[in-house]
Amino acid sequence: MKVAIVGNGAWGKALYSILSENSANVVFVTKQSLKSKLNPTKIDVLVLAVPTQAIREVLEKIGNIGNMIVVNCAKGIERGTHKFPFQIVSEKGGKKEKYFSLIGPSFAEELKDKMPTVVNLGHNSEKKYINLVKKLFETECLEIKVVHGIAALELAGAFKNIYAIACGLTTGLGFGMNTRVKVILAALREIHNLMKNLKFRIEDETIPGILGDLILTCNSTESRNYSFGKLIVNFSAEEALRKITTVEGFYTSDSVAYFEKIGNMKLPLADMVARCVKIENKGILRQLVMNTITKNT
């Protein structure tokens, strides 16, 4: 089996160390190989470790992915189309039964340092592919809980970034842990109600990907979304983005109104973030956050 990882950032390198440990024939897909040498017929497993906004462009450059097993590790929603990664991959020829989503509370550096971690592997697949992918990624320190279904995991993975921005905002405004826990509980309620309204399948085993990832991202300065939320208390979103390279929650916040519409519900906490990233007046931002976390959560 030949495994190709798209994305050689911290997350891609952490996955490389895991796959190499499991004796996979693994390579990175570079910009240069996308331009000239990449032969999709020689790739068995394609691992997407790039931001969601880059997935479509990458797949267009690779070409035919129909015979590949695709493992998505991105957590976001495509700007403008409101598509999840599984929908983008499907549009580009990916097969439903060969698509997996690896989502859960997992910081890259801790994975590389072999710290015990648990994640979900979501699928709509056949047993032979499930066992193959699980075997590729699972190690003594990385536990993988397999769950049927993709949509709920990818929704949770995307929206937890928005809620991490909310937690960063409250920290930047001087609130403590009581307030942060209040925000996390409100976030969990919003995610759960949205999944129910959208009729997404939710299993007990999705706790790592839904609750675990939310807790991790909302509580650590290693989280770029949390750090971004702290920054926009004093800086514009553009200035904050220059300080932090990739902030998936910033782009995903563009889809809040869309999901409120198709879910036929209000998402006051997510909507607060979508508005805060556009507000220049910091006095108005502070009042909006205060009103939301005291009245709507």
C-alpha positions as CSV (number, residue, x, y, z in Angstrom):
1,M,0.0,0.0,0.0
2,K,1.3,3.4,-0.9
3,V,0.1,6.3,1.2
4,A,0.4,9.9,0.1
5,I,0.0,12.8,2.5
6,V,-1.1,16.1,1.2
7,G,0.1,18.8,3.6
8,N,3.5,18.8,5.3
9,G,2.7,21.1,8.2
10,A,2.7,20.0,11.8
11,W,-0.3,17.8,11.4
12,G,0.9,16.1,8.2
13,K,4.3,15.4,9.8
14,A,2.7,13.9,12.9
15,L,0.6,11.6,10.7
16,Y,3.8,10.7,8.7
17,S,5.5,9.6,11.9
18,I,2.5,7.4,12.8
19,L,2.2,5.8,9.3
20,S,5.9,5.2,9.1
21,E,5.8,3.5,12.5
22,N,3.1,1.2,11.1
23,S,5.4,0.3,8.2
24,A,3.4,2.1,5.5
25,N,5.0,3.2,2.3
26,V,4.3,6.9,2.9
27,V,5.3,10.0,1.0
28,F,4.4,13.7,1.1
29,V,2.7,15.2,-1.9
30,T,4.5,18.5,-2.5
31,K,3.6,21.5,-4.7
32,Q,6.3,20.4,-7.1
33,S,4.9,16.8,-7.5
34,L,1.4,18.2,-8.0
35,K,2.8,20.2,-10.9
36,S,4.7,17.5,-12.6
37,K,5.4,14.0,-11.2
38,L,2.4,12.8,-9.3
39,N,0.8,9.7,-10.7
40,P,-2.6,9.1,-9.0
41,T,-2.7,5.5,-10.3
42,K,0.1,4.6,-7.9
43,I,-1.5,6.0,-4.8
44,D,-3.6,3.6,-2.7
45,V,-4.4,5.9,0.2
46,L,-4.6,9.7,0.0
47,V,-4.4,11.6,3.4
48,L,-5.8,15.1,3.4
49,A,-3.8,17.1,6.0
50,V,-4.4,20.6,4.4
51,P,-6.9,23.3,5.5
52,T,-10.4,22.8,4.2
53,Q,-10.1,25.8,1.9
54,A,-7.3,24.1,0.0
55,I,-8.9,20.7,-0.5
56,R,-10.7,21.4,-3.8
57,E,-7.6,22.9,-5.5
58,V,-5.5,20.0,-4.4
59,L,-7.9,17.4,-5.7
60,E,-8.2,19.2,-9.0
61,K,-4.4,19.1,-9.4
62,I,-4.2,15.4,-8.5
63,G,-6.9,14.4,-10.9
64,N,-8.6,11.0,-10.8
65,I,-9.0,9.9,-7.2
66,G,-11.8,7.4,-7.8
67,N,-9.7,4.3,-6.9
68,M,-8.0,5.8,-3.8
69,I,-9.0,5.5,-0.2
70,V,-9.3,9.1,1.0
71,V,-8.7,9.9,4.7
72,N,-9.7,13.4,5.6
73,C,-8.1,15.2,8.6
74,A,-9.3,18.7,7.9
75,K,-11.8,20.4,10.2
76,G,-13.8,23.1,8.4
77,I,-16.4,24.1,5.9
78,E,-15.5,25.5,2.4
79,R,-16.1,29.2,2.1
80,G,-18.8,30.2,-0.4
81,T,-20.1,26.7,-1.0
82,H,-20.8,25.7,2.6
83,K,-19.5,22.2,1.8
84,F,-17.9,19.7,4.2
85,P,-14.7,17.9,3.1
86,F,-16.7,14.7,2.3
87,Q,-18.9,16.7,-0.1
88,I,-15.9,18.3,-1.8
89,V,-14.2,14.9,-2.2
90,S,-17.4,13.3,-3.6
91,E,-17.7,16.1,-6.2
92,K,-14.2,15.4,-7.3
93,G,-14.8,11.7,-7.9
94,G,-14.2,10.2,-4.5
95,K,-16.1,7.0,-3.7
96,K,-18.4,7.0,-0.6
97,E,-17.3,3.6,0.5
98,K,-13.6,4.6,0.3
99,Y,-13.9,7.9,2.3
100,F,-12.9,8.2,5.9
101,S,-12.7,11.2,8.3
102,L,-10.1,11.1,11.2
103,I,-11.4,13.6,13.8
104,G,-10.8,14.0,17.5
105,P,-8.8,15.8,20.2
106,S,-5.3,15.6,18.9
107,F,-2.6,18.2,18.9
108,A,0.1,17.4,16.4
109,E,3.1,17.8,18.6
110,E,1.6,15.5,21.3
111,L,1.0,12.8,18.7
112,K,4.6,13.0,17.5
113,D,5.7,12.8,21.2
114,K,3.6,9.6,21.5
115,M,1.3,10.9,24.2
116,P,-1.9,8.8,24.6
117,T,-4.6,10.1,22.3
118,V,-8.1,9.0,21.2
119,V,-9.8,10.0,18.0
120,N,-12.7,8.9,15.8
121,L,-12.6,7.3,12.4
122,G,-15.9,8.0,10.6
123,H,-16.9,6.0,7.6
124,N,-19.8,4.8,5.4
125,S,-17.7,1.9,4.2
126,E,-17.2,-1.8,3.9
127,K,-15.4,-3.8,6.6
128,K,-12.3,-4.6,4.5
129,Y,-11.6,-0.9,4.1
130,I,-12.4,0.0,7.7
131,N,-9.9,-2.6,9.0
132,L,-7.2,-1.5,6.6
133,V,-7.4,2.2,7.5
134,K,-7.7,1.6,11.2
135,K,-4.6,-0.6,11.0
136,L,-2.7,2.1,9.2
137,F,-3.3,4.7,11.8
138,E,-3.7,3.0,15.2
139,T,-0.7,2.7,17.4
140,E,0.0,1.9,21.1
141,C,-0.5,5.6,21.9
142,L,-3.2,6.5,19.3
143,E,-6.6,4.8,20.0
144,I,-9.1,4.9,17.2
145,K,-12.8,4.5,17.8
146,V,-14.6,3.6,14.6
147,V,-18.0,5.1,14.0
148,H,-20.5,4.8,11.2
149,G,-21.3,8.2,9.6
150,I,-19.3,11.2,8.5
151,A,-21.5,14.2,8.5
152,A,-21.9,14.6,12.3
153,L,-18.1,14.3,12.9
154,E,-17.3,16.8,10.2
155,L,-19.9,19.3,11.4
156,A,-18.6,19.0,15.0
157,G,-15.0,19.3,13.7
158,A,-15.8,22.5,11.9
159,F,-18.0,24.2,14.4
160,K,-15.7,23.5,17.4
161,N,-13.3,26.0,15.8
162,I,-16.0,28.7,15.9
163,Y,-16.7,28.0,19.5
164,A,-12.9,28.0,20.3
165,I,-12.9,31.6,18.9
166,A,-15.8,32.4,21.3
167,C,-13.8,31.1,24.3
168,G,-10.7,33.1,23.2
169,L,-12.9,36.2,23.0
170,T,-14.1,35.7,26.6
171,T,-10.5,35.1,27.8
172,G,-9.4,38.2,26.0
173,L,-12.1,40.2,27.7
174,G,-10.9,39.1,31.1
175,F,-13.4,36.4,31.9
176,G,-12.3,33.2,33.7
177,M,-13.0,29.5,33.7
178,N,-16.6,29.8,34.9
179,T,-17.5,31.7,31.8
180,R,-15.5,29.5,29.6
181,V,-17.3,26.4,30.8
182,K,-20.6,28.2,30.3
183,V,-19.6,28.9,26.7
184,I,-18.5,25.3,26.1
185,L,-21.8,23.9,27.4
186,A,-23.7,26.3,25.2
187,A,-21.6,25.3,22.3
188,L,-22.3,21.6,22.9
189,R,-26.0,22.3,23.1
190,E,-25.9,24.2,19.8
191,I,-24.0,21.5,18.0
192,H,-26.2,18.7,19.3
193,N,-29.4,20.6,18.4
194,L,-28.1,21.4,14.9
195,M,-27.2,17.7,14.3
196,K,-30.7,16.7,15.4
197,N,-32.4,19.2,13.2
198,L,-30.2,18.1,10.2
199,K,-31.0,14.5,11.0
200,F,-27.3,13.6,11.2
201,R,-26.5,10.2,12.7
202,I,-25.0,10.5,16.2
203,E,-23.5,7.5,18.0
204,D,-22.2,7.2,21.6
205,E,-18.8,6.4,20.2
206,T,-18.5,9.9,18.6
207,I,-17.7,11.5,22.0
208,P,-14.0,12.0,21.1
209,G,-14.9,13.8,17.9
210,I,-17.7,15.9,19.2
211,L,-17.1,16.6,22.9
212,G,-13.4,15.8,23.2
213,D,-12.3,17.9,20.3
214,L,-14.5,20.8,21.5
215,I,-13.0,20.7,25.0
216,L,-9.4,20.5,23.7
217,T,-9.7,23.3,21.2
218,C,-11.6,25.7,23.6
219,N,-9.0,25.3,26.4
220,S,-5.5,25.6,25.0
221,T,-3.3,28.3,23.7
222,E,-2.0,25.7,21.2
223,S,-5.4,26.2,19.5
224,R,-5.0,28.7,16.7
225,N,-8.8,29.4,16.8
226,Y,-8.7,30.1,20.6
227,S,-5.7,32.4,20.2
228,F,-7.3,34.2,17.3
229,G,-10.4,34.9,19.5
230,K,-8.1,36.5,22.1
231,L,-6.4,38.6,19.6
232,I,-9.5,40.1,18.0
233,V,-10.4,41.7,21.3
234,N,-7.7,44.2,20.5
235,F,-6.8,43.8,16.8
236,S,-8.8,43.6,13.6
237,A,-9.4,40.1,12.1
238,E,-6.9,40.9,9.3
239,E,-4.2,41.8,11.8
240,A,-4.9,38.7,13.9
241,L,-4.8,36.5,10.8
242,R,-1.4,37.8,9.9
243,K,-0.2,36.7,13.4
244,I,-1.7,33.3,13.1
245,T,-1.4,31.6,9.7
246,T,-4.5,29.3,9.4
247,V,-7.7,29.9,11.4
248,E,-10.3,27.4,10.1
249,G,-13.0,28.9,12.4
250,F,-12.7,32.3,10.8
251,Y,-13.7,30.9,7.4
252,T,-16.2,28.5,8.8
253,S,-18.0,31.4,10.5
254,D,-19.2,32.5,7.0
255,S,-21.4,29.4,7.0
256,V,-23.3,30.1,10.3
257,A,-26.2,31.8,8.6
258,Y,-26.5,29.0,6.1
259,F,-26.7,26.4,8.7
260,E,-29.2,28.4,10.7
261,K,-31.4,28.4,7.6
262,I,-31.1,24.8,6.7
263,G,-31.3,23.7,10.3
264,N,-34.3,25.9,10.9
265,M,-32.9,27.2,14.2
266,K,-30.9,30.0,15.8
267,L,-27.2,29.5,16.7
268,P,-26.7,32.5,19.0
269,L,-23.1,31.7,20.1
270,A,-21.9,30.8,16.6
271,D,-23.7,33.9,15.2
272,M,-21.9,36.0,17.8
273,V,-18.5,34.8,16.5
274,A,-19.6,35.4,12.9
275,R,-20.4,39.0,13.7
276,C,-17.4,39.6,16.0
277,V,-14.9,38.7,13.2
278,K,-16.4,41.5,11.1
279,I,-16.7,44.2,13.9
280,E,-14.1,47.0,13.8
281,N,-15.4,48.9,16.9
282,K,-14.0,47.0,19.9
283,G,-16.6,48.6,22.2
284,I,-19.4,47.1,20.2
285,L,-17.6,43.8,20.1
286,R,-17.3,43.7,23.9
287,Q,-21.0,44.5,24.3
288,L,-22.0,41.9,21.8
289,V,-20.0,39.2,23.6
290,M,-21.3,40.3,27.0
291,N,-24.9,40.3,25.8
292,T,-24.6,36.9,24.2
293,I,-22.9,35.0,27.0
294,T,-25.1,36.4,29.7
295,K,-28.5,36.2,27.9
296,N,-28.3,33.5,25.2
297,T,-26.1,30.8,26.7
